[in-house]
Every structure is written in structure tokens, then in C-alpha cells.
Amino acid sequence: MELANRAIETTATILLPEETDIDEKEWLQYASQNSAFGFLKEPQEDIYTVPDGKPFDDKR
């Protein structure tokens, strides 16, 4: 079989802990500036309006 002569290619990803944690406000700021989320600024993605529902009010 030719299978024994084929090289096996592998990719490993190592996740390392962050030196410092960022707070939620900072995370949201970075996410809002990330081009990966740019499609959310397109008009066809703006699908919710005020008449769509009631405001959420969690009174726990």
C-alpha cells in the first residue's frame, strides 16, 4: 500500500493563559472595532425595532 509512504501533516494549537484579564467594557470595545463583526453594521442586519417587543426588566 502507498499509505505507508505518505507524510502525515498535523497542526497543534497551544492556548496560553492571558497575562492579565480585561474587563467586559474593554472586551466590548475591542469586539466592536474588530473587522470580523463588520457585517453587523450593514442595514439588512438591523432587524429589530422598538415595536418588536417589550423592554426586559428583571426584578429579582
SULZILIN-V10593 format. One record per residue. D_FIRST is the distance of its C-alpha to the first C-alpha in whole Angstrom. Layout:
D_FIRST  D_FIRST
This chain:
0  4  5  7  8  10  14  15  19  21  25  28  31  34  37  40  44  46  49  52  52  53  56  55  58  56  52  54  55  52  50  53  52  48  47  45  47  49  49  51  54  53  56  54  53  56  57  59  63  66  66  63  64  66  66  64  67  65  68  67
